[in-house]
């Protein structure tokens, strides 16, 4: 987890969750994460509608140069990555499993930009198949941001994050980062990607 926005959101989500597998949607206080609101979003878990974006930050809108509220989240990805993203979002809901995703977006005429996405399960009246909290943060603030839209995102890397439940050796405010790929002992294959799991 390289970027401050993802680290901050993961720490906040972990603190809210406590001993639960995921916090409730109503637990989220926008004021508590106002410093990263421009990079955050909430998805509706609705596979039939390609996971509509219910809430979205201004910097994410600027990245795609349009208002994304109501737009399908899968529509932000290349066609060849859509099925993989469906599987990832299913795991977020089915297993209450957070994921860290590395992607690239390429504005026409410019070099690709690295983008870090975090997908976190949320409960809504106890059901994890309702909402997904996330952030979408570019690795830099290019001068063209807000002037040129990136083309559909390309999925590059995928990490399943360990729950990192608060305990004597991990305060609730300390995010549990992903482990080094080369040293992670447990992994599984999802399509053309390998998922490496942090220690539980």
ChimeraX commands (.cxc) that place a marker at each C-alpha (Angstrom):
marker #1 position 0.00,0.00,0.00 radius 0.5
marker #1 position 2.00,2.95,-1.30 radius 0.5
marker #1 position -0.33,5.92,-1.23 radius 0.5
marker #1 position -1.50,7.92,1.77 radius 0.5
marker #1 position -5.16,7.87,0.68 radius 0.5
marker #1 position -5.31,4.07,0.71 radius 0.5
marker #1 position -3.40,3.84,3.99 radius 0.5
marker #1 position -5.68,6.38,5.68 radius 0.5
marker #1 position -8.90,4.76,4.46 radius 0.5
marker #1 position -7.74,1.27,5.43 radius 0.5
marker #1 position -6.79,2.46,8.93 radius 0.5
marker #1 position -10.17,4.17,9.35 radius 0.5
marker #1 position -12.09,1.13,8.07 radius 0.5
marker #1 position -10.10,-1.16,10.39 radius 0.5
marker #1 position -10.82,1.05,13.39 radius 0.5
marker #1 position -14.56,1.12,12.65 radius 0.5
marker #1 position -14.71,-2.61,12.07 radius 0.5
marker #1 position -13.19,-3.59,15.41 radius 0.5
marker #1 position -13.80,-7.31,15.93 radius 0.5
marker #1 position -16.36,-7.52,13.12 radius 0.5
marker #1 position -15.55,-8.67,9.59 radius 0.5
marker #1 position -16.75,-5.31,8.24 radius 0.5
marker #1 position -18.24,-2.07,9.60 radius 0.5
marker #1 position -21.77,-0.89,8.87 radius 0.5
marker #1 position -22.42,1.68,6.14 radius 0.5
marker #1 position -23.96,4.01,8.73 radius 0.5
marker #1 position -20.70,3.93,10.72 radius 0.5
marker #1 position -18.93,5.95,8.02 radius 0.5
marker #1 position -18.49,9.62,8.98 radius 0.5
marker #1 position -17.33,11.68,5.98 radius 0.5
marker #1 position -15.92,14.30,8.33 radius 0.5
marker #1 position -13.51,11.76,9.80 radius 0.5
marker #1 position -11.92,11.17,6.38 radius 0.5
marker #1 position -12.38,14.62,4.86 radius 0.5
marker #1 position -8.71,14.74,3.85 radius 0.5
marker #1 position -9.20,11.84,1.41 radius 0.5
marker #1 position -12.85,12.30,0.39 radius 0.5
marker #1 position -11.77,13.43,-3.07 radius 0.5
marker #1 position -10.34,9.93,-3.67 radius 0.5
marker #1 position -13.09,7.82,-2.07 radius 0.5
marker #1 position -16.19,6.14,-3.45 radius 0.5
marker #1 position -18.99,3.79,-2.43 radius 0.5
marker #1 position -20.36,1.12,-4.77 radius 0.5
marker #1 position -23.73,-0.56,-4.71 radius 0.5
marker #1 position -23.28,-4.32,-4.76 radius 0.5
marker #1 position -25.48,-4.95,-7.77 radius 0.5
marker #1 position -23.82,-7.29,-10.30 radius 0.5
marker #1 position -26.76,-6.99,-12.71 radius 0.5
marker #1 position -26.09,-3.25,-13.05 radius 0.5
marker #1 position -22.29,-3.64,-13.11 radius 0.5
marker #1 position -21.90,-2.25,-9.55 radius 0.5
marker #1 position -23.20,1.35,-9.76 radius 0.5
marker #1 position -21.17,4.06,-8.08 radius 0.5
marker #1 position -23.33,5.62,-5.38 radius 0.5
marker #1 position -20.88,8.19,-3.95 radius 0.5
marker #1 position -17.68,9.43,-5.60 radius 0.5
marker #1 position -14.98,11.99,-4.83 radius 0.5
marker #1 position -14.11,14.97,-7.00 radius 0.5
marker #1 position -10.57,13.84,-7.86 radius 0.5
marker #1 position -11.86,10.52,-9.15 radius 0.5
marker #1 position -14.40,12.38,-11.28 radius 0.5
marker #1 position -11.56,14.56,-12.58 radius 0.5
marker #1 position -9.49,11.51,-13.47 radius 0.5
marker #1 position -12.23,10.30,-15.81 radius 0.5
marker #1 position -13.38,13.82,-16.72 radius 0.5
marker #1 position -17.04,13.13,-15.95 radius 0.5
marker #1 position -19.53,12.77,-13.13 radius 0.5
marker #1 position -19.33,9.11,-12.12 radius 0.5
marker #1 position -22.25,9.00,-9.68 radius 0.5
marker #1 position -24.67,6.39,-11.01 radius 0.5
marker #1 position -22.15,5.07,-13.55 radius 0.5
marker #1 position -21.24,1.35,-13.56 radius 0.5
marker #1 position -17.92,0.70,-11.83 radius 0.5
marker #1 position -17.12,-2.07,-14.31 radius 0.5
marker #1 position -17.40,0.51,-17.08 radius 0.5
marker #1 position -14.16,2.11,-15.84 radius 0.5
marker #1 position -12.17,-1.00,-16.83 radius 0.5
marker #1 position -10.98,-2.54,-20.05 radius 0.5
marker #1 position -13.36,-5.16,-21.42 radius 0.5
marker #1 position -10.80,-7.91,-20.80 radius 0.5
marker #1 position -10.62,-7.01,-17.10 radius 0.5
marker #1 position -14.35,-6.76,-16.38 radius 0.5
marker #1 position -14.86,-10.43,-15.49 radius 0.5
marker #1 position -11.83,-10.35,-13.19 radius 0.5
marker #1 position -13.25,-7.30,-11.41 radius 0.5
marker #1 position -16.59,-9.08,-11.02 radius 0.5
marker #1 position -14.78,-11.95,-9.29 radius 0.5
marker #1 position -12.88,-9.55,-7.03 radius 0.5
marker #1 position -16.03,-7.71,-5.97 radius 0.5
marker #1 position -17.76,-11.04,-5.32 radius 0.5
marker #1 position -14.91,-11.98,-2.98 radius 0.5
marker #1 position -15.16,-8.61,-1.22 radius 0.5
marker #1 position -18.82,-9.35,-0.41 radius 0.5
marker #1 position -18.81,-13.15,-0.05 radius 0.5
marker #1 position -15.73,-13.34,2.18 radius 0.5
marker #1 position -15.69,-9.78,3.63 radius 0.5
marker #1 position -12.22,-9.64,2.09 radius 0.5
marker #1 position -10.45,-6.31,1.43 radius 0.5
marker #1 position -8.40,-6.02,-1.75 radius 0.5
marker #1 position -5.65,-3.67,-2.91 radius 0.5
marker #1 position -5.48,-3.25,-6.70 radius 0.5
marker #1 position -2.78,-1.78,-8.88 radius 0.5
marker #1 position -3.93,-0.37,-12.22 radius 0.5
marker #1 position -2.87,2.03,-14.94 radius 0.5
marker #1 position -4.83,4.62,-16.85 radius 0.5
marker #1 position -3.60,6.20,-20.07 radius 0.5
marker #1 position -4.78,9.63,-21.21 radius 0.5
marker #1 position -4.58,9.98,-25.01 radius 0.5
marker #1 position -1.19,11.35,-26.00 radius 0.5
marker #1 position 0.37,10.95,-22.56 radius 0.5
marker #1 position 2.26,8.30,-20.63 radius 0.5
marker #1 position 0.27,5.88,-18.45 radius 0.5
marker #1 position -0.27,6.82,-14.82 radius 0.5
marker #1 position -0.25,4.33,-11.96 radius 0.5
marker #1 position -3.44,4.17,-9.89 radius 0.5
marker #1 position -4.01,2.45,-6.56 radius 0.5
marker #1 position -7.50,1.20,-5.69 radius 0.5
marker #1 position -8.71,-0.16,-2.39 radius 0.5
marker #1 position -11.94,-2.17,-2.08 radius 0.5
marker #1 position -13.35,-2.67,1.42 radius 0.5
marker #1 position -16.51,-4.55,2.46 radius 0.5
marker #1 position -19.30,-2.64,4.17 radius 0.5
marker #1 position -22.35,-4.05,5.90 radius 0.5
marker #1 position -25.78,-2.56,5.35 radius 0.5
marker #1 position -28.21,-3.80,8.02 radius 0.5
marker #1 position -25.83,-6.72,8.53 radius 0.5
marker #1 position -25.56,-7.70,4.87 radius 0.5
marker #1 position -22.15,-7.48,3.14 radius 0.5
marker #1 position -23.81,-7.83,-0.29 radius 0.5
marker #1 position -24.95,-4.23,-0.33 radius 0.5
marker #1 position -22.11,-1.67,-0.36 radius 0.5
marker #1 position -18.36,-1.53,-1.03 radius 0.5
marker #1 position -16.17,1.31,0.26 radius 0.5
marker #1 position -13.14,2.21,-1.81 radius 0.5
marker #1 position -10.58,4.72,-2.90 radius 0.5
marker #1 position -9.03,5.45,-6.28 radius 0.5
marker #1 position -5.81,7.43,-6.04 radius 0.5
marker #1 position -3.34,8.26,-8.82 radius 0.5
marker #1 position 0.34,7.91,-7.96 radius 0.5
marker #1 position 0.92,11.53,-8.99 radius 0.5
marker #1 position -0.98,14.74,-9.68 radius 0.5
marker #1 position -0.31,15.33,-13.38 radius 0.5
marker #1 position -0.96,18.73,-14.86 radius 0.5
marker #1 position -3.53,17.27,-17.25 radius 0.5
marker #1 position -5.77,16.03,-14.39 radius 0.5
marker #1 position -9.23,17.48,-14.97 radius 0.5
marker #1 position -8.44,18.37,-18.58 radius 0.5
marker #1 position -8.02,14.96,-20.22 radius 0.5
marker #1 position -9.76,11.71,-19.28 radius 0.5
marker #1 position -7.85,8.48,-18.78 radius 0.5
marker #1 position -8.88,5.61,-20.99 radius 0.5
marker #1 position -10.36,2.49,-19.34 radius 0.5
marker #1 position -8.22,1.21,-16.50 radius 0.5
marker #1 position -5.92,-1.78,-16.99 radius 0.5
marker #1 position -5.71,-4.23,-14.09 radius 0.5
marker #1 position -2.08,-4.99,-13.18 radius 0.5
marker #1 position -1.76,-6.31,-9.63 radius 0.5
marker #1 position -4.04,-7.66,-6.94 radius 0.5
marker #1 position -3.47,-8.25,-3.23 radius 0.5
marker #1 position -5.87,-9.68,-0.69 radius 0.5
marker #1 position -5.23,-7.86,2.58 radius 0.5
marker #1 position -5.25,-9.67,5.89 radius 0.5
marker #1 position -7.90,-8.52,8.32 radius 0.5
marker #1 position -5.34,-7.11,10.75 radius 0.5
marker #1 position -7.83,-7.11,13.62 radius 0.5
marker #1 position -6.91,-4.77,16.46 radius 0.5
marker #1 position -5.14,-6.47,19.32 radius 0.5
marker #1 position -2.28,-6.11,21.82 radius 0.5
marker #1 position 0.31,-5.96,19.04 radius 0.5
marker #1 position -1.67,-3.79,16.61 radius 0.5
marker #1 position -3.52,-0.66,17.72 radius 0.5
marker #1 position -6.78,0.01,15.86 radius 0.5
marker #1 position -5.31,3.05,14.10 radius 0.5
marker #1 position -2.39,1.16,12.57 radius 0.5
marker #1 position -3.10,-0.17,9.07 radius 0.5
marker #1 position -2.05,-3.70,8.26 radius 0.5
marker #1 position -0.15,-3.40,5.00 radius 0.5
marker #1 position 0.23,-6.14,2.42 radius 0.5
marker #1 position 3.25,-8.39,2.61 radius 0.5
marker #1 position 6.02,-8.62,0.06 radius 0.5
marker #1 position 4.87,-10.66,-2.94 radius 0.5
marker #1 position 8.02,-12.76,-3.06 radius 0.5
marker #1 position 7.71,-13.87,0.55 radius 0.5
marker #1 position 3.97,-14.45,0.83 radius 0.5
marker #1 position 3.48,-18.20,1.45 radius 0.5
marker #1 position -0.21,-18.44,0.46 radius 0.5
marker #1 position -1.56,-17.59,-2.94 radius 0.5
marker #1 position -4.22,-18.61,-5.41 radius 0.5
marker #1 position -4.88,-17.95,-9.05 radius 0.5
marker #1 position -7.75,-15.78,-10.29 radius 0.5
marker #1 position -7.83,-15.80,-14.06 radius 0.5
marker #1 position -4.48,-14.47,-15.28 radius 0.5
marker #1 position -3.56,-13.01,-11.86 radius 0.5
marker #1 position -2.05,-14.50,-8.73 radius 0.5
marker #1 position -3.51,-13.28,-5.42 radius 0.5
marker #1 position -1.08,-13.18,-2.49 radius 0.5
marker #1 position -2.59,-13.24,0.98 radius 0.5
marker #1 position -1.20,-11.43,3.99 radius 0.5
marker #1 position -0.97,-13.33,7.26 radius 0.5
marker #1 position -4.23,-13.68,9.14 radius 0.5
marker link #1:1,2 radius 0.2
marker link #1:2,3 radius 0.2
marker link #1:3,4 radius 0.2
marker link #1:4,5 radius 0.2
marker link #1:5,6 radius 0.2
marker link #1:6,7 radius 0.2
marker link #1:7,8 radius 0.2
marker link #1:8,9 radius 0.2
marker link #1:9,10 radius 0.2
marker link #1:10,11 radius 0.2
marker link #1:11,12 radius 0.2
marker link #1:12,13 radius 0.2
marker link #1:13,14 radius 0.2
marker link #1:14,15 radius 0.2
marker link #1:15,16 radius 0.2
marker link #1:16,17 radius 0.2
marker link #1:17,18 radius 0.2
marker link #1:18,19 radius 0.2
marker link #1:19,20 radius 0.2
marker link #1:20,21 radius 0.2
marker link #1:21,22 radius 0.2
marker link #1:22,23 radius 0.2
marker link #1:23,24 radius 0.2
marker link #1:24,25 radius 0.2
marker link #1:25,26 radius 0.2
marker link #1:26,27 radius 0.2
marker link #1:27,28 radius 0.2
marker link #1:28,29 radius 0.2
marker link #1:29,30 radius 0.2
marker link #1:30,31 radius 0.2
marker link #1:31,32 radius 0.2
marker link #1:32,33 radius 0.2
marker link #1:33,34 radius 0.2
marker link #1:34,35 radius 0.2
marker link #1:35,36 radius 0.2
marker link #1:36,37 radius 0.2
marker link #1:37,38 radius 0.2
marker link #1:38,39 radius 0.2
marker link #1:39,40 radius 0.2
marker link #1:40,41 radius 0.2
marker link #1:41,42 radius 0.2
marker link #1:42,43 radius 0.2
marker link #1:43,44 radius 0.2
marker link #1:44,45 radius 0.2
marker link #1:45,46 radius 0.2
marker link #1:46,47 radius 0.2
marker link #1:47,48 radius 0.2
marker link #1:48,49 radius 0.2
marker link #1:49,50 radius 0.2
marker link #1:50,51 radius 0.2
marker link #1:51,52 radius 0.2
marker link #1:52,53 radius 0.2
marker link #1:53,54 radius 0.2
marker link #1:54,55 radius 0.2
marker link #1:55,56 radius 0.2
marker link #1:56,57 radius 0.2
marker link #1:57,58 radius 0.2
marker link #1:58,59 radius 0.2
marker link #1:59,60 radius 0.2
marker link #1:60,61 radius 0.2
marker link #1:61,62 radius 0.2
marker link #1:62,63 radius 0.2
marker link #1:63,64 radius 0.2
marker link #1:64,65 radius 0.2
marker link #1:65,66 radius 0.2
marker link #1:66,67 radius 0.2
marker link #1:67,68 radius 0.2
marker link #1:68,69 radius 0.2
marker link #1:69,70 radius 0.2
marker link #1:70,71 radius 0.2
marker link #1:71,72 radius 0.2
marker link #1:72,73 radius 0.2
marker link #1:73,74 radius 0.2
marker link #1:74,75 radius 0.2
marker link #1:75,76 radius 0.2
marker link #1:76,77 radius 0.2
marker link #1:77,78 radius 0.2
marker link #1:78,79 radius 0.2
marker link #1:79,80 radius 0.2
marker link #1:80,81 radius 0.2
marker link #1:81,82 radius 0.2
marker link #1:82,83 radius 0.2
marker link #1:83,84 radius 0.2
marker link #1:84,85 radius 0.2
marker link #1:85,86 radius 0.2
marker link #1:86,87 radius 0.2
marker link #1:87,88 radius 0.2
marker link #1:88,89 radius 0.2
marker link #1:89,90 radius 0.2
marker link #1:90,91 radius 0.2
marker link #1:91,92 radius 0.2
marker link #1:92,93 radius 0.2
marker link #1:93,94 radius 0.2
marker link #1:94,95 radius 0.2
marker link #1:95,96 radius 0.2
marker link #1:96,97 radius 0.2
marker link #1:97,98 radius 0.2
marker link #1:98,99 radius 0.2
marker link #1:99,100 radius 0.2
marker link #1:100,101 radius 0.2
marker link #1:101,102 radius 0.2
marker link #1:102,103 radius 0.2
marker link #1:103,104 radius 0.2
marker link #1:104,105 radius 0.2
marker link #1:105,106 radius 0.2
marker link #1:106,107 radius 0.2
marker link #1:107,108 radius 0.2
marker link #1:108,109 radius 0.2
marker link #1:109,110 radius 0.2
marker link #1:110,111 radius 0.2
marker link #1:111,112 radius 0.2
marker link #1:112,113 radius 0.2
marker link #1:113,114 radius 0.2
marker link #1:114,115 radius 0.2
marker link #1:115,116 radius 0.2
marker link #1:116,117 radius 0.2
marker link #1:117,118 radius 0.2
marker link #1:118,119 radius 0.2
marker link #1:119,120 radius 0.2
marker link #1:120,121 radius 0.2
marker link #1:121,122 radius 0.2
marker link #1:122,123 radius 0.2
marker link #1:123,124 radius 0.2
marker link #1:124,125 radius 0.2
marker link #1:125,126 radius 0.2
marker link #1:126,127 radius 0.2
marker link #1:127,128 radius 0.2
marker link #1:128,129 radius 0.2
marker link #1:129,130 radius 0.2
marker link #1:130,131 radius 0.2
marker link #1:131,132 radius 0.2
marker link #1:132,133 radius 0.2
marker link #1:133,134 radius 0.2
marker link #1:134,135 radius 0.2
marker link #1:135,136 radius 0.2
marker link #1:136,137 radius 0.2
marker link #1:137,138 radius 0.2
marker link #1:138,139 radius 0.2
marker link #1:139,140 radius 0.2
marker link #1:140,141 radius 0.2
marker link #1:141,142 radius 0.2
marker link #1:142,143 radius 0.2
marker link #1:143,144 radius 0.2
marker link #1:144,145 radius 0.2
marker link #1:145,146 radius 0.2
marker link #1:146,147 radius 0.2
marker link #1:147,148 radius 0.2
marker link #1:148,149 radius 0.2
marker link #1:149,150 radius 0.2
marker link #1:150,151 radius 0.2
marker link #1:151,152 radius 0.2
marker link #1:152,153 radius 0.2
marker link #1:153,154 radius 0.2
marker link #1:154,155 radius 0.2
marker link #1:155,156 radius 0.2
marker link #1:156,157 radius 0.2
marker link #1:157,158 radius 0.2
marker link #1:158,159 radius 0.2
marker link #1:159,160 radius 0.2
marker link #1:160,161 radius 0.2
marker link #1:161,162 radius 0.2
marker link #1:162,163 radius 0.2
marker link #1:163,164 radius 0.2
marker link #1:164,165 radius 0.2
marker link #1:165,166 radius 0.2
marker link #1:166,167 radius 0.2
marker link #1:167,168 radius 0.2
marker link #1:168,169 radius 0.2
marker link #1:169,170 radius 0.2
marker link #1:170,171 radius 0.2
marker link #1:171,172 radius 0.2
marker link #1:172,173 radius 0.2
marker link #1:173,174 radius 0.2
marker link #1:174,175 radius 0.2
marker link #1:175,176 radius 0.2
marker link #1:176,177 radius 0.2
marker link #1:177,178 radius 0.2
marker link #1:178,179 radius 0.2
marker link #1:179,180 radius 0.2
marker link #1:180,181 radius 0.2
marker link #1:181,182 radius 0.2
marker link #1:182,183 radius 0.2
marker link #1:183,184 radius 0.2
marker link #1:184,185 radius 0.2
marker link #1:185,186 radius 0.2
marker link #1:186,187 radius 0.2
marker link #1:187,188 radius 0.2
marker link #1:188,189 radius 0.2
marker link #1:189,190 radius 0.2
marker link #1:190,191 radius 0.2
marker link #1:191,192 radius 0.2
marker link #1:192,193 radius 0.2
marker link #1:193,194 radius 0.2
marker link #1:194,195 radius 0.2
marker link #1:195,196 radius 0.2
marker link #1:196,197 radius 0.2
marker link #1:197,198 radius 0.2
marker link #1:198,199 radius 0.2
marker link #1:199,200 radius 0.2
view
